[in-house]
Amino acid sequence: MAINATTPGNQAALLALNDLANTQNELNRTQSIVSSQLAISEPRDNPALWSIAQGQQQQVSALDTVTASLNRATSLSDVATAAGQTVLNLLNQLKQDALSATSTSLDTTSRQAYASDFQSVMGRIASTVNSAGFDGANLLDGSSTGNQNVLGSADGSVLLTLTGTNLSLGGSVITVDSTYSLGTASAATAALSAINSSLSNVTTAMASLGTQSSQLSAHATFIGQLSDSLQTSVGDLINADMGAESAKLQALQVQQQLGVQSVSIANQAPSVILSLFR
């Protein structure tokens, strides 16, 4: 608002005008705080607290990056776990076929049916493993993307490792491969032995992956809580007490009105005194 001019040499008016100017400055600052809801919005408001708040806000931003890294690793682990469970189910189907084919009383037609299903299920295992990728990485196919370093701290000093396992056919985990057949009872027995070993190996591998997944989940929860705490701390440092600031704004508006009246009265005082001599 415009500030009224004063009569030259009128000391009372000058004092009233000075008080009004101070009130106006404080009113402008309070209106800015109420508008932004921030008690500290720039360095000059409080250099020390502003600096601390900036540092914490930067850490919160860094933790957002950590959370994104953990979420990606969790999704990758979830995809691998689901695929691993499918592989276990398919191995159990192989076991049923192989166990049935160990019977020496099977006729040719039945044995061929079991053998055909055996090869079909192995194809589905290979397809499942190859399809277990997420965001360019696959924990189950033995590729170079099988081991993932996961960001674990805001300064990059903590890295978590998500280790994959190779569930490809004929590997160290799933030892059964296309060379096995159910053409004879003895061949089926050999296949059954390899399948049983594979089932045990896959179960162990998936348990290990589950442990890693649980660790990722726990760390993600911790990072989320840390980020929430920092955000709360930043708010405590720079956010305004809106109840107090709103009350202060109303008081200053009243004080401003009174100040305007004081300047007006002080300006009129010399005229009143002069009129007494007329």
C-alpha positions in Angstrom: 0.0 0.0 0.0 1.1 3.6 -0.5 2.5 5.4 2.6 1.1 8.9 3.3 3.5 11.8 3.1 4.1 13.9 6.2 4.2 17.6 6.9 7.8 18.8 7.0 9.1 19.3 10.5 6.3 17.3 12.0 8.3 14.9 14.3 5.2 13.0 15.5 4.2 12.3 11.9 7.7 11.2 11.0 7.7 8.7 13.9 4.2 7.4 13.0 5.3 7.0 9.3 8.4 5.1 10.4 6.3 2.7 12.5 4.0 2.3 9.6 6.9 1.4 7.3 8.2 -1.2 9.7 4.7 -2.7 10.0 4.4 -2.8 6.2 7.7 -4.6 5.9 6.7 -7.2 8.5 3.3 -7.6 6.9 4.9 -8.3 3.5 7.2 -10.9 5.0 4.3 -12.6 6.8 2.1 -12.6 3.7 5.0 -14.3 1.8 5.3 -16.9 4.5 1.6 -17.6 4.5 1.5 -17.8 0.7 4.5 -20.2 0.5 3.9 -22.0 3.8 7.7 -21.8 4.3 9.3 -20.0 7.2 12.7 -20.4 5.4 12.5 -20.2 1.7 15.9 -18.6 0.9 19.3 -18.3 2.4 18.8 -14.8 3.9 15.9 -16.1 6.0 18.2 -18.2 8.1 21.5 -19.2 6.4 22.3 -22.1 8.9 18.9 -23.8 8.8 18.6 -23.2 5.1 21.9 -24.9 4.5 21.0 -27.9 6.7 17.6 -28.3 4.9 19.3 -28.2 1.5 21.7 -30.9 2.5 18.8 -33.1 3.7 16.7 -32.5 0.6 19.7 -33.5 -1.6 19.9 -36.7 0.5 16.2 -37.4 0.0 16.7 -37.0 -3.8 19.6 -39.5 -3.7 17.5 -41.9 -1.7 14.8 -41.7 -4.4 17.5 -43.1 -6.8 18.3 -45.8 -4.3 14.7 -46.8 -4.0 14.4 -47.0 -7.8 17.4 -49.3 -7.9 15.9 -51.5 -5.2 12.5 -51.6 -6.9 14.1 -52.7 -10.1 16.0 -55.5 -8.4 12.9 -56.6 -6.5 10.9 -56.8 -9.8 13.8 -58.8 -11.4 13.8 -61.1 -8.4 10.0 -61.5 -8.5 10.1 -62.4 -12.2 12.9 -65.0 -11.6 11.1 -66.5 -8.6 7.9 -66.9 -10.5 9.8 -68.5 -13.4 11.7 -70.8 -11.0 8.4 -72.0 -9.5 7.2 -72.8 -13.0 10.4 -74.7 -13.7 9.9 -76.8 -10.5 6.3 -77.6 -11.6 7.6 -78.7 -15.0 10.3 -80.8 -13.5 7.7 -82.6 -11.5 5.8 -83.3 -14.7 9.0 -84.7 -16.1 9.4 -86.9 -13.1 5.9 -88.3 -13.5 6.6 -89.1 -17.1 10.0 -90.7 -16.3 8.6 -92.6 -13.4 5.8 -94.0 -15.5 8.3 -94.9 -18.3 10.5 -97.0 -16.0 7.8 -99.7 -16.2 9.0 -102.6 -18.4 5.3 -103.5 -19.1 4.6 -100.4 -21.2 3.5 -101.0 -24.7 5.2 -99.0 -27.6 2.3 -96.5 -28.0 2.3 -95.6 -24.3 6.1 -95.3 -24.1 6.1 -93.0 -27.2 3.4 -90.8 -25.6 5.5 -90.4 -22.4 8.6 -89.7 -24.5 6.8 -87.1 -26.6 5.4 -85.3 -23.5 8.9 -85.5 -21.9 10.4 -83.6 -24.8 7.6 -81.1 -24.9 8.0 -80.3 -21.2 11.7 -79.9 -21.5 11.1 -77.4 -24.3 8.7 -75.5 -22.0 11.4 -75.4 -19.3 13.9 -73.9 -21.8 11.3 -71.4 -22.9 10.5 -70.4 -19.3 14.1 -69.8 -18.4 14.7 -67.7 -21.5 11.6 -65.6 -20.8 12.5 -64.8 -17.2 14.1 -61.5 -18.1 13.2 -58.1 -16.8 14.6 -54.7 -18.0 17.4 -56.4 -20.0 18.5 -58.8 -17.2 17.8 -62.5 -16.6 18.8 -64.2 -13.3 18.1 -67.7 -14.6 19.7 -68.1 -18.0 23.4 -68.0 -17.0 24.1 -64.8 -19.0 26.3 -62.0 -17.9 23.3 -60.2 -16.6 22.8 -62.9 -14.0 24.6 -61.0 -11.2 23.2 -57.5 -10.4 24.8 -54.8 -8.2 22.0 -52.9 -6.5 22.5 -49.4 -5.0 22.0 -49.5 -1.3 22.9 -46.1 0.1 22.6 -42.4 -0.9 26.4 -41.9 -1.2 26.9 -45.1 -3.3 29.1 -46.7 -0.7 26.8 -49.6 -0.1 26.1 -52.1 -2.9 23.8 -55.1 -2.6 24.4 -58.1 -4.9 21.5 -60.0 -6.5 23.0 -63.3 -7.6 21.3 -65.4 -10.2 21.5 -69.1 -11.0 21.7 -71.0 -14.3 18.6 -73.1 -14.8 19.4 -73.9 -18.4 19.0 -77.6 -19.4 22.1 -79.7 -19.0 23.7 -77.3 -16.6 25.0 -77.7 -13.1 21.5 -77.1 -11.6 19.2 -78.8 -14.1 21.3 -81.7 -15.2 18.7 -83.3 -17.4 18.8 -82.3 -21.0 17.7 -83.3 -24.5 20.1 -86.3 -24.5 17.9 -88.1 -22.0 15.0 -90.1 -23.3 12.3 -92.4 -22.2 12.8 -94.9 -25.1 13.5 -97.8 -22.7 12.9 -98.6 -19.1 16.6 -98.2 -18.3 16.8 -94.9 -20.1 13.8 -93.7 -18.2 15.5 -94.7 -14.9 18.6 -92.7 -15.8 16.4 -89.7 -16.7 14.5 -90.1 -13.4 17.8 -90.0 -11.4 18.8 -86.8 -13.2 15.4 -85.2 -12.7 15.5 -86.0 -9.0 18.9 -84.3 -8.7 17.6 -81.3 -10.7 14.6 -80.9 -8.4 16.8 -80.8 -5.4 19.2 -78.3 -7.0 16.5 -76.0 -8.2 14.8 -76.0 -4.8 18.1 -75.0 -3.2 18.7 -72.3 -5.8 15.2 -70.8 -5.5 15.5 -70.8 -1.7 18.7 -68.8 -2.0 17.0 -66.4 -4.4 14.1 -66.0 -1.9 16.6 -65.1 0.8 18.1 -62.4 -1.4 14.7 -61.1 -2.3 13.8 -60.8 1.4 17.0 -58.9 2.1 16.1 -56.5 -0.7 12.6 -56.0 0.6 13.9 -55.3 4.1 16.5 -52.8 2.9 13.9 -51.1 0.7 11.7 -50.7 3.8 14.6 -49.2 5.7 15.4 -46.7 2.9 11.7 -45.7 2.7 11.6 -45.0 6.4 14.9 -43.1 6.3 13.6 -40.9 3.4 10.4 -40.2 5.3 12.3 -39.2 8.4 14.5 -36.8 6.4 11.5 -35.3 4.7 9.9 -34.8 8.1 13.1 -33.2 9.4 13.3 -30.8 6.4 9.7 -29.8 7.1 10.4 -29.2 10.7 13.3 -26.9 9.7 11.6 -24.8 7.0 7.9 -25.1 7.2 5.9 -22.3 8.7 3.5 -22.7 11.7 0.5 -21.7 9.6 -1.7 -21.1 12.7 0.7 -18.7 14.3 1.5 -17.0 11.0 -2.1 -16.5 10.1 -2.8 -15.0 13.5 0.2 -12.7 13.0 -1.0 -11.7 9.6 -4.4 -10.6 11.0 -2.7 -8.7 13.8 -0.4 -6.9 11.4 -3.3 -5.9 9.1 -5.0 -4.3 12.1 -1.7 -2.7 13.1 -1.3 -1.3 9.6 -4.8 0.3 9.6 -4.0 1.9 13.0 -0.7 3.1 11.6 -2.4 4.8 8.7 -4.7 6.5 11.1 -1.8 7.6 13.3 0.0 9.2 10.4 -3.2 11.0 9.4 -3.8 12.3 12.9 -0.2 13.4 13.3 -0.4 15.3 10.0 -3.5 17.1 11.1 -2.1 18.1 14.5 -0.3 21.3 13.3 -3.4 22.5 11.5 -5.5 22.1 14.6 -3.0 24.1 16.7 -2.8 26.9 14.2 -6.6 27.2 14.1 -6.6 28.1 17.8 -4.8 31.4 16.9 -7.2 32.5 14.2 
